[in-house]
Amino acid sequence: MQLRIDEGLYPVEKVGFLGKIIGLMFSRKRNLIFELNNRKEIVHSFFVFYPIRLYFLDERFNVVEKRILKPFWFYFPKTKAKYLVEIPV
């Protein structure tokens, strides 16, 4: 799946429940998309050894919030979102 965010076009890999738990921990750099079901969910970068961009999207894939997350940090979004995209910086 390709996703246009801000000024870029990114290939993203959709992940399920287990992928949502593991995310980018201990992995190579890749772009992921998770379904959040219009909730606020805490995001962490524990055992992710590089900074990542977080894009919270609505049901039409419009960006409703964005953030850069450093390694071994966490973030609680301020806005409900349908999807979360993680892209390595």
Helices and strands as residue ranges (DSSP letters): E 2-5, E 8-11, E 13-14, H 17-22, E 32-39, E 43-44, E 52-57, E 63-69, E 74-75, E 81-88
